Amino acid sequence: MHWNCSPDGGAQRHNPGRGRPGLRCAPSGLQLARPMNFQERLADIRHGMQNEKLLLLIALHDGAHFIEKPNAVTVIAGFKSIGPAAALLFPNGACTLIVTPRWDAPRAAELCPQAKVTGADDLVAALLTMFGDGFPQDAHDQVGIAGLQLLPSGMAGPISAALPQARAADKLVFDAARTKTTEEIGFAREAARIAELGYTRLLQIARPGMTEDTLAVELKDYMKTLGAEDNFLLLCAGAHNRAVQPSTGRKLEHGDIILAEITPSYRGQLTQICRTVVLGEPPEVLARKYELVVQAMNAGIAAARPGVPMGQVCGAINAVLEARGYGEYCHPPHIRRRGHGLGFACVRPGDVSLDNATVLEPDMLFMIHPNQYLPETGYLLCGEPVVITPDGADVLTAKRSALGVVGGGKA
């Protein structure tokens, strides 16, 4: 590999504190009325490399994907890998993507035409070969690594030993990715569409006698046919749920309350919806309490605007419930947060929690879900994905949460 990677004269570094709430800052420092696109984000990162005097930025991921686990490879290459992967970004914009297993290279090449794709059977071995004698030893301190701390020790150790003076670059990468690109927002909208179709499917097929596992598998398979390459699905049921959890072999019964967190991924971007369904005619108290949770959710959505700290969004949700006498249930052990970021690339702005001081910006994407335990009904799920616009929160779903009914004579 040729290691001549002198910095170029790219765009100016995006300053998170620059500009007014409701306006976007492009890498050039110009305020835009549109989201940053993928190439503009890379220009932002590359100029950050120039400022940090980095000749190379290495993004790493172990291939174990989770809703709250950031993925630097997806940020740099726009690719969600099957196995461990690395993306190498140079100041001139060149990108090398190393994927495992080797046979996944054609898919990576198709999805990432801007990158030079290499397939490998062992990511660490491929990287160690790359950083052998041909790599200048005096340039180790000009290498930045993002994602190293998230790797298992068996992967992180050899890489750290090979590049002992490399610097952590997580802040550089994930600062640039804290807002979503045009492409990611489009993928999020498609994932939301898939999630809603999955929920419609749930209403069509859920019935007493079906196991939770069977229902969960049916939903995952159906959403995969719609284009979801992954799905973080929690689904359980009972007459009085204490929380939402993964499905079991328990059979659904008449009168059950089904809880479903439906979280498909499309092109590496997750979107989630939270829904509650009752098998049979809902008791009047359940209908009333669910409407209260919906009101709390809507208060949070209304509070989510550029320039507002995330903690205020959580506070707006809590205030609705506290006013009805549920203040005790707005804090641990009953509830810890009212939503969260949506990866896989970057999970900022983080949790919708009282202690999150992150100031919302246009193009931040996250989940707002009151998801509340109430003593009269048990745990109730209610939530929507939103993207912040200059005018407030844009809900990505076509239809907001309402209590679903199966076999009760209601739609």
C-alpha positions as CSV (number, residue, x, y, z in Angstrom):
1,M,0.0,0.0,0.0
2,H,1.2,3.5,-0.8
3,W,1.4,5.7,2.3
4,N,1.8,9.1,0.8
5,C,-1.2,10.9,2.4
6,S,-0.4,14.6,2.8
7,P,-3.4,16.7,4.0
8,D,-5.4,18.5,1.3
9,G,-7.1,21.8,1.5
10,G,-10.6,20.6,2.3
11,A,-13.5,22.4,3.8
12,Q,-13.4,24.1,7.2
13,R,-14.1,22.0,10.3
14,H,-17.7,22.0,11.4
15,N,-18.0,23.9,14.7
16,P,-20.7,22.4,16.9
17,G,-21.2,25.7,18.7
18,R,-21.3,27.9,15.7
19,G,-24.6,29.4,14.3
20,R,-28.0,30.0,15.7
21,P,-30.5,27.4,16.9
22,G,-32.5,26.1,13.9
23,L,-29.7,26.7,11.4
24,R,-27.3,24.1,10.1
25,C,-23.5,24.7,9.7
26,A,-21.9,23.1,6.7
27,P,-18.2,22.1,6.9
28,S,-17.4,25.4,5.2
29,G,-19.0,27.2,8.1
30,L,-21.9,28.3,5.9
31,Q,-25.4,28.0,7.4
32,L,-27.6,25.7,5.4
33,A,-31.3,25.1,5.1
34,R,-30.8,21.4,4.4
35,P,-29.1,18.4,6.1
36,M,-25.4,17.7,5.4
37,N,-24.9,14.9,2.9
38,F,-22.5,12.0,3.2
39,Q,-19.6,13.6,1.3
40,E,-19.9,16.8,3.2
41,R,-19.6,14.9,6.5
42,L,-16.5,13.2,5.2
43,A,-15.0,16.6,4.2
44,D,-15.8,17.7,7.8
45,I,-13.9,14.7,9.2
46,R,-11.0,15.1,6.8
47,H,-10.6,18.7,7.8
48,G,-10.7,17.6,11.4
49,M,-7.8,15.3,10.5
50,Q,-5.9,18.2,9.1
51,N,-6.4,20.2,12.2
52,E,-5.2,17.3,14.3
53,K,-2.3,16.6,11.9
54,L,-3.5,13.1,11.2
55,L,-2.2,11.3,8.1
56,L,-4.6,8.4,8.5
57,L,-7.9,7.7,10.4
58,I,-8.8,4.1,11.1
59,A,-12.4,3.3,12.0
60,L,-13.0,-0.1,13.6
61,H,-16.0,-2.2,14.5
62,D,-16.3,-5.8,15.7
63,G,-19.4,-6.7,13.7
64,A,-21.6,-7.1,16.9
65,H,-24.4,-4.6,16.2
66,F,-26.6,-3.1,19.0
67,I,-29.1,-0.3,19.1
68,E,-26.9,1.8,21.5
69,K,-23.5,0.9,20.2
70,P,-21.9,3.5,17.8
71,N,-20.2,2.3,14.6
72,A,-17.3,4.3,13.3
73,V,-17.1,2.2,10.2
74,T,-20.6,3.1,9.2
75,V,-19.9,6.7,9.8
76,I,-16.8,6.7,7.5
77,A,-17.9,4.2,4.8
78,G,-21.7,4.1,5.1
79,F,-21.5,0.3,5.4
80,K,-23.0,-2.1,8.0
81,S,-20.8,-5.1,8.1
82,I,-21.6,-8.7,8.8
83,G,-18.3,-9.3,10.6
84,P,-15.5,-7.2,12.0
85,A,-14.6,-4.4,9.6
86,A,-12.3,-1.4,9.3
87,A,-12.4,1.8,7.2
88,L,-9.2,3.7,6.5
89,L,-9.7,7.4,5.6
90,F,-7.0,9.6,4.2
91,P,-6.8,13.4,4.1
92,N,-7.2,13.4,0.3
93,G,-10.6,11.6,0.6
94,A,-9.4,8.1,-0.4
95,C,-11.1,5.4,1.7
96,T,-10.2,1.7,2.0
97,L,-12.8,-0.6,3.5
98,I,-11.7,-4.0,4.9
99,V,-14.6,-6.4,5.5
100,T,-15.0,-9.8,6.9
101,P,-15.9,-12.5,5.9
102,R,-14.1,-12.3,2.6
103,W,-17.2,-13.3,0.6
104,D,-19.0,-10.1,1.8
105,A,-16.6,-7.9,-0.3
106,P,-18.9,-7.8,-3.4
107,R,-21.8,-6.5,-1.3
108,A,-19.5,-3.9,0.2
109,A,-18.2,-2.8,-3.2
110,E,-21.8,-2.4,-4.5
111,L,-22.9,-0.4,-1.5
112,C,-19.7,1.7,-1.2
113,P,-18.6,2.6,-4.7
114,Q,-16.5,5.4,-3.3
115,A,-14.3,3.1,-1.3
116,K,-11.5,0.6,-2.3
117,V,-12.9,-2.6,-0.8
118,T,-10.8,-5.5,0.4
119,G,-12.2,-8.8,1.7
120,A,-10.4,-10.7,4.5
121,D,-11.0,-13.7,6.7
122,D,-9.3,-12.1,9.7
123,L,-9.5,-8.4,10.2
124,V,-6.7,-8.1,12.8
125,A,-4.3,-10.1,10.6
126,A,-5.2,-7.9,7.6
127,L,-4.5,-4.8,9.5
128,L,-1.2,-6.1,11.0
129,T,0.0,-7.0,7.5
130,M,-1.0,-3.5,6.3
131,F,0.9,-1.8,9.2
132,G,4.1,-3.9,8.7
133,D,7.5,-2.8,7.5
134,G,6.0,-0.6,4.8
135,F,4.4,1.8,7.2
136,P,6.7,4.6,8.5
137,Q,7.3,4.0,12.2
138,D,7.7,7.8,12.9
139,A,4.2,8.3,11.6
140,H,2.4,6.3,14.3
141,D,1.5,9.4,16.2
142,Q,-0.2,10.8,13.1
143,V,-2.7,7.9,13.1
144,G,-6.1,8.3,14.7
145,I,-8.3,5.4,15.7
146,A,-12.1,5.4,16.3
147,G,-13.9,2.5,17.8
148,L,-10.9,0.8,19.4
149,Q,-12.3,0.9,22.9
150,L,-15.4,-0.9,21.8
151,L,-13.5,-3.9,20.4
152,P,-13.0,-7.2,22.4
153,S,-9.5,-7.3,24.0
154,G,-8.4,-10.0,21.6
155,M,-8.8,-7.6,18.7
156,A,-7.9,-4.4,20.4
157,G,-4.7,-5.7,22.0
158,P,-2.8,-6.6,18.8
159,I,-3.9,-3.4,17.0
160,S,-2.8,-1.2,19.9
161,A,0.6,-3.0,20.0
162,A,1.1,-2.4,16.3
163,L,0.2,1.3,16.6
164,P,1.3,2.2,20.1
165,Q,1.3,5.9,19.5
166,A,-1.9,6.2,17.6
167,R,-4.4,8.7,19.0
168,A,-8.0,8.3,19.9
169,A,-10.2,9.9,17.2
170,D,-13.7,8.9,18.5
171,K,-14.6,12.5,19.3
172,L,-13.6,13.7,15.8
173,V,-15.7,11.0,14.1
174,F,-18.8,11.1,16.3
175,D,-18.9,14.9,16.7
176,A,-19.3,15.0,12.9
177,A,-21.9,12.3,13.0
178,R,-24.0,13.7,15.8
179,T,-26.5,14.9,13.2
180,K,-27.8,12.7,10.4
181,T,-27.0,13.1,6.7
182,T,-29.5,13.5,4.0
183,E,-29.0,9.8,3.1
184,E,-29.4,8.6,6.7
185,I,-32.6,10.6,7.2
186,G,-34.0,9.0,4.0
187,F,-33.0,5.6,5.3
188,A,-34.7,6.4,8.7
189,R,-37.9,7.3,6.9
190,E,-37.9,4.0,5.0
191,A,-37.2,2.1,8.2
192,A,-40.1,3.8,9.9
193,R,-42.3,2.8,7.0
194,I,-41.2,-0.8,7.4
195,A,-41.8,-0.6,11.2
196,E,-45.4,0.6,10.7
197,L,-46.1,-2.2,8.1
198,G,-44.7,-4.6,10.7
199,Y,-47.1,-3.3,13.3
200,T,-50.0,-3.6,10.9
201,R,-48.9,-7.2,10.3
202,L,-48.9,-7.8,14.1
203,L,-52.5,-6.6,14.2
204,Q,-53.4,-9.0,11.4
205,I,-51.9,-12.2,12.8
206,A,-51.8,-11.9,16.6
207,R,-54.3,-14.3,18.2
208,P,-54.8,-16.2,21.4
209,G,-52.9,-19.5,21.4
210,M,-50.0,-18.2,19.3
211,T,-46.7,-18.0,21.2
212,E,-44.8,-14.8,21.7
213,D,-41.8,-16.4,19.9
214,T,-43.9,-17.3,16.9
215,L,-45.3,-13.8,16.6
216,A,-41.9,-12.3,16.9
217,V,-40.4,-14.5,14.2
218,E,-43.3,-13.9,11.9
219,L,-42.8,-10.1,12.3
220,K,-39.0,-10.2,11.7
221,D,-39.4,-12.4,8.7
222,Y,-42.1,-10.2,7.2
223,M,-40.1,-7.0,7.7
224,K,-37.0,-8.6,6.2
225,T,-39.0,-9.1,3.0
226,L,-39.7,-5.3,3.1
227,G,-36.0,-4.5,3.1
228,A,-35.0,-4.6,6.8
229,E,-31.6,-6.1,7.1
230,D,-31.7,-6.2,10.9
231,N,-34.4,-5.8,13.6
232,F,-34.0,-5.1,17.3
233,L,-37.4,-6.5,18.4
234,L,-38.7,-6.7,22.0
235,L,-42.1,-8.4,22.3
236,C,-43.9,-9.8,25.3
237,A,-47.4,-10.1,26.6
238,G,-49.4,-10.5,29.8
239,A,-52.3,-9.2,31.8
240,H,-50.1,-6.8,33.8
241,N,-46.6,-6.4,32.3
242,R,-43.8,-5.1,34.6
243,A,-41.6,-4.2,31.6
244,V,-40.9,-5.0,27.9
245,Q,-38.6,-7.9,27.2
246,P,-37.7,-10.4,24.5
247,S,-40.3,-13.0,23.5
248,T,-40.7,-16.4,25.1
249,G,-42.6,-19.5,24.4
250,R,-45.6,-18.3,26.4
251,K,-48.9,-18.5,24.6
252,L,-51.0,-15.4,24.1
253,E,-54.3,-15.3,26.0
254,H,-57.5,-13.3,25.6
255,G,-57.1,-10.1,27.6
256,D,-53.3,-10.0,27.2
257,I,-51.6,-6.7,26.7
258,I,-49.0,-7.1,24.0
259,L,-45.9,-4.8,24.2
260,A,-43.8,-4.4,21.0
261,E,-40.7,-2.3,20.4
262,I,-40.2,-2.7,16.7
263,T,-36.8,-1.5,15.5
264,P,-35.9,-2.3,11.9
265,S,-32.7,-1.2,10.3
266,Y,-32.5,-0.1,6.6
267,R,-29.1,0.5,5.0
268,G,-27.5,0.6,8.5
269,Q,-30.0,3.1,10.0
270,L,-32.3,2.1,12.7
271,T,-35.8,3.5,13.4
272,Q,-38.1,2.4,16.2
273,I,-41.8,2.5,17.0
274,C,-43.3,1.5,20.4
275,R,-46.8,0.0,20.4
276,T,-49.3,-1.6,22.8
277,V,-52.0,-4.0,21.7
278,V,-54.8,-5.6,23.7
279,L,-56.3,-9.0,22.7
280,G,-60.0,-8.4,23.2
281,E,-62.0,-5.4,24.2
282,P,-59.8,-3.0,26.2
283,P,-61.0,-2.2,29.8
284,E,-62.0,1.4,30.2
285,V,-59.2,2.1,32.6
286,L,-56.6,0.8,30.1
287,A,-58.0,3.1,27.3
288,R,-57.8,6.1,29.6
289,K,-54.3,5.4,30.9
290,Y,-53.0,4.8,27.4
291,E,-54.4,8.1,26.3
292,L,-52.5,9.7,29.2
293,V,-49.3,8.2,28.0
294,V,-49.9,9.4,24.5
295,Q,-50.5,12.9,25.9
296,A,-47.1,12.7,27.6
297,M,-45.4,11.6,24.4
298,N,-47.0,14.5,22.5
299,A,-45.8,16.9,25.1
300,G,-42.2,15.6,24.6
301,I,-42.5,15.9,20.8
302,A,-43.7,19.5,21.1
303,A,-40.8,20.3,23.4
304,A,-38.2,18.9,21.1
305,R,-36.8,22.0,19.2
306,P,-33.4,23.3,18.1
307,G,-31.6,24.9,21.0
308,V,-33.5,23.0,23.7
309,P,-31.5,20.7,26.1
310,M,-32.6,17.1,25.8
311,G,-33.4,17.1,29.6
312,Q,-36.2,19.5,28.9
313,V,-37.8,17.0,26.5
314,C,-37.8,14.4,29.3
315,G,-39.1,17.0,31.8
316,A,-42.1,17.9,29.5
317,I,-43.1,14.2,29.4
318,N,-42.7,13.8,33.1
319,A,-44.8,16.9,33.8
320,V,-47.9,15.4,32.2
321,L,-47.7,12.3,34.3
322,E,-46.7,14.1,37.5
323,A,-49.8,16.4,37.1
324,R,-51.9,13.2,37.2
325,G,-50.3,11.9,40.4
326,Y,-47.7,9.6,38.9
327,G,-44.6,11.5,39.9
328,E,-43.3,8.4,41.8
329,Y,-43.3,6.4,38.6
330,C,-41.3,9.0,36.6
331,H,-38.0,8.0,38.2
332,P,-36.0,4.8,38.9
333,P,-36.7,2.0,39.5
334,H,-39.8,2.5,37.3
335,I,-38.3,4.5,34.5
336,R,-34.8,5.7,33.6
337,R,-35.3,7.5,30.3
338,R,-37.9,8.6,27.8
339,G,-36.1,7.7,24.6
340,H,-32.7,7.4,23.1
341,G,-30.6,8.0,20.0
342,L,-30.9,5.8,16.9
343,G,-27.7,4.2,15.4
344,F,-26.0,2.3,14.0
345,A,-23.5,4.9,12.9
346,C,-23.8,7.4,15.8
347,V,-26.2,7.2,18.8
348,R,-26.2,10.9,19.7
349,P,-28.0,12.9,21.0
350,G,-28.3,10.1,23.5
351,D,-30.9,9.4,26.1
352,V,-34.1,11.4,26.6
353,S,-33.3,11.8,30.3
354,L,-33.3,14.6,32.8
355,D,-29.5,14.5,33.1
356,N,-28.8,14.9,29.4
357,A,-27.7,18.4,28.7
358,T,-27.1,17.9,25.0
359,V,-28.6,20.8,23.1
360,L,-30.7,19.7,20.2
361,E,-29.7,20.7,16.6
362,P,-31.4,20.3,13.3
363,D,-31.0,16.8,11.8
364,M,-30.6,15.0,15.1
365,L,-32.6,11.8,15.1
366,F,-33.9,10.0,18.2
367,M,-36.7,8.1,19.8
368,I,-39.3,9.7,22.1
369,H,-41.1,7.0,24.1
370,P,-42.7,7.6,27.5
371,N,-43.0,3.8,28.0
372,Q,-44.5,4.0,31.4
373,Y,-45.4,1.6,34.2
374,L,-48.7,2.5,35.8
375,P,-50.1,0.5,38.8
376,E,-53.6,0.2,37.3
377,T,-52.5,-1.2,33.9
378,G,-48.9,-2.4,34.1
379,Y,-46.2,-1.3,31.6
380,L,-47.4,0.6,28.5
381,L,-45.4,1.2,25.3
382,C,-45.9,4.4,23.3
383,G,-43.3,6.1,21.1
384,E,-42.3,7.6,17.8
385,P,-39.0,8.4,16.0
386,V,-38.4,12.1,15.4
387,V,-35.8,14.2,13.4
388,I,-35.2,17.7,14.5
389,T,-35.9,20.4,11.9
390,P,-35.5,24.2,12.2
391,D,-39.2,24.3,13.1
392,G,-39.3,21.5,15.7
393,A,-39.6,17.7,15.8
394,D,-40.7,15.9,12.6
395,V,-42.4,12.6,13.4
396,L,-41.3,10.0,10.9
397,T,-44.3,7.7,11.2
398,A,-47.5,8.2,9.2
399,K,-49.7,7.4,12.2
400,R,-48.9,8.1,15.9
401,S,-49.3,5.6,18.7
402,A,-52.8,4.6,19.6
403,L,-54.0,1.6,21.6
404,G,-54.2,-1.4,19.3
405,V,-57.1,-3.8,19.6
406,V,-57.2,-7.3,18.2
407,G,-60.5,-9.2,18.3
408,G,-62.4,-6.6,20.2
409,G,-64.6,-5.2,17.4
410,K,-62.4,-2.1,17.1
411,A,-59.9,-1.0,14.4
